[in-house]
């Protein structure tokens, strides 16, 4: 379908690589591609930094099972619900501005303005996914024998050294799988951005990613559907997922650690 022009009904018209050429020259597509890369690398880095930090903090904490459940809770809620909730929290009369106003700030930022909206979306995506990877990494850390940590304590290791030389090497296989999962997941994020503004239509084009760009081409609010362009974008997402998965597996390849 990506090599054809098709409005969703009637015969297809062969177009060769015209959809791909038009896609590459479309400024909205370029913005969507850049936003997708920000999600993949920027949010991904933040998600794993926070997940590692929480794993270190909660590893020996009392009540960590309950805290783990609290952290994981956002992942149990459908992304559509979380996206709507996140939008309400940051609107002009939302909870965030109410709290800021209570602290004495008379003119809080317009969180849903074009200047700040994409940053708030990235923050929401990070909050939504951090719990999943924290729980997975904590489960991997729990399987490490306790006597290794006791030996590290006897050697005078700091908490960072315990993590760097004991925890991380012994759960590296799980970390590599999590990074591969994130590479695929980040390219498919869709409903959170779609419903974030709560307008019932498409959000501002400045916050689109590749998935939303593909959807907008197939189901535009005005104009003729372009299923060929939507399919070309879908093929690009597939290729990116394959490339980043292979690269991640190659970069993260390590010899197995026995314990």
N, C-alpha and C positions, 0 to 999 in steps of 0.2 A: 504493500500500500504506500510505503514511503517514496516509491518511484512513480507515483501517480498523483494526479489532481482529482479529488473526489469530494463532493459536498455531502456525502452520506446517503445519497439517493441517486439513482440513474447510473449510467455507465461511467467507468473510470477513464481518464485520459492520461496516457503515458507521458511522463514529464522528465524521465531520466533523473539527473542529479539536481534539477531545478529547485526542489524543495530544500535540499541541503544548502545550496548556494544562497537562496533567499533567507534561510534561517541564519546563516553566518553573517549576513549583512543587516539583519534586523536589530536595531538598538535595544529593543525590549528583550530579545533573546540574549544579547550580550549581558544585559543587567541580570537576567535570570540565571545565566551561567555563573557569573561572579557571585551572586547570592548563594548559589548551590555550593560553590567552593568555600565560601565563608562558613557555611553550615558544616561541610565535611571536615575541614581542617580547624577552623576557629572553635566552633562548638565542640568538635571531637576532642581537641586538646583540653578544653575546659572540663568536659565530662570526665575524662580519665584522670586529670589532676585532682579533681574533687573526689572521685571514686577512690583513688589511691590514698588520699588524705583521710577520708572517712574509714577506709579499711585499717589504716594505722591507728587511728584514734579509738575505734570501736573493738579492736582485736581482743583486748583484755578488759573491757569495760563491763561492769555489772549491768544487767538489763539490756545487753546488746541485741538480744533476739527481738525485744519489743521495738527498740530503736530501728532495727533493720526493717521491721514491718512498716513503721511510719515512713521510712525513706522510700520503701517500695510502693507505698500506697498510690502515688500519682500514676504509676504504670498500670494499675488495675482499672483505672477509669478510662473510658474511650477518649481518644485524642480530640474528637469533636467537642466533647463536654469540657475538657481541659482548655481547649482553645477559646471557647466562649467565656469560660470563667476568667481566664487570663485577660481577655479583652475588657471585661467588666471591672476587674481589679484596677486597671490602669486608665479607665476613662476619666473624664473631667470630674465627675462626682463619685469616683470609685474609692475603694478602701485605701489605696496607696496615697492619694492626694488628701484624704481625710486624716490619715496618720501624720503626713507631712505638715498639714495645716495645724494639727494639734501641737506640733513641735515648734510652732511659731513662724513657719514659712508662709508668707502671705501670697506669694505668686509661684506655685509649683510649676514644673515644666509641663508642657503639653506632650504627654507620653505618646499619644496616638497621632502626633503630627508627622509629616514626611521626614523630618529630621531625626526623630527618635523611634519611629514605629518598628523599623527592621531590627534595631538593637533590642527592643523589648521582645520581639518575636524570638530572636536568638536566645535571649535569657530564658524565655518560657520553654523552648525546645530543650535547653540544657537541664532545666528543672525536671522536665517530663522524663528524660532518659537517664539521668544520673542514678536514680534508684535501682534500675535494672542491673547496671554494670557494677554498682557497689555490692549488691547482693551476690552476684556471680563471683566477684573477686573475693568477697569475704568467705564464701563457701570454699573457694580454692585455698585460701589461707588456713581455714579450719582443718584441712586434711594434712597439713604439715606437722610432723611429730613435734611434741612439746620439748623433747630433750634437746633438740637443736637450738631452741631459744634459750634454754637453760645454759647450754654451753656458751652461747653468745653473751649471756649476762655474766657468766664467770670470767669471760675474756674482757669484760669491761666495755662491751659494745653499747653505743648510744641507740636510741630508738630509730634514728635514721639509718645507722649501720645495720641494725637488725633487719630493717626493711630492704636495704640495698643488697646485702650479702646473703640473707636467708630467705625472706619472704618472696621477693621478686624473682630470683632465679628458679625457685621451686614451684612457682605458679606461672612461669613464662608461657607454657603451652596454652593455658586458659586465657592469658592476656592476649596472645596472638589471635585466638579465635574471636575474642571480644572485639578486637580492632577490625577484623574482617567483617564481622556482623555489623559494626557501625558503618563501615564503608558502603555496604549495601543499603542499610537503613537510611542513612543520611540523604542518599540520592532519591529516595522514594517519599520523603516527608511531603504531605499534601494537605490533609484535612485541617491540621492545626492552623496553617496560614490562611486557608480558605475561609474559615469561620471566625478568625481572630477579631476582625473589625465589627462583626455582628450586623453587617449591612444587608445580608441576604443575597448579595451579588459578589462579583469579583472584587478583591481588595485593590489598593493602589498598585500600579505596575512596578513601582520601585521596590516592592517586597516580594515579587514573584520569584519562584525558583523554577527549575526545569520541569518538574511535574506539573506545576500550576500553569506554566506556559503551554504545555502540551494540552492540558484540559481546556484552556481558553481558546486554543486554536480549533479544537473539535466542537466545543460548545460555547461559542461567543455570545455575549449579551446583545450584540448588534452585528450585522454583516452576515456573510455566508460562511458556514463551517468549512474548515480546511483540514480534512482528515489526513490528507497526505502529509502536511506539515506536522500534524500531531504525531503521526506514525514515525516520521523522521526524527522528531525529538525523543520519542520512545526508544528508537534504535540507538540514539546517542547515549541515553541513560543506560541501556543494556551494555553498550561497549565500555562506558566509563566504569560500570560496576565490575565488569570482567577485568579490566586493566588494573584498577585499584586493588581488587582482590588478589590478583597474581603478584603485584608489586608488594603488597603488604605481607603476603606469605613468604616472599623472597627476602625482604628486608628483615623480617622478624624470625627468620629461620635460625634455630639454635640446636646444639646437640642436647639430647635428653639428659636430664640430671637425675641421678639415682639417689635415693635416700631410704 
